């Protein structure tokens, strides 16, 4: 299941601003670590989800725009 198909998670409404900030900071740190470890692979996976493999159009370098 892709993230596009999933319903957004329900968040608690009773957190204090400090608790919400702590969660935000934790997610930000996690995102940075994921990006440093899997950034290029994650980008490719995202591209694959957005545009399934289709044959590329023919390219003629002599053809004008």
TADA-V84272 format. One line per field, one symbol per residue. ss: DSSP state (H for helix, E for strand, C for the rest). A space follows every 50 residues. Layout:
ss=???
This chain:
ss=CCCCCCCCCCCCCCCCHHHHHHHHHHHHHHHHHHHHHHHHHHHHHHHHHH CCCCCCCCCCCCCCC
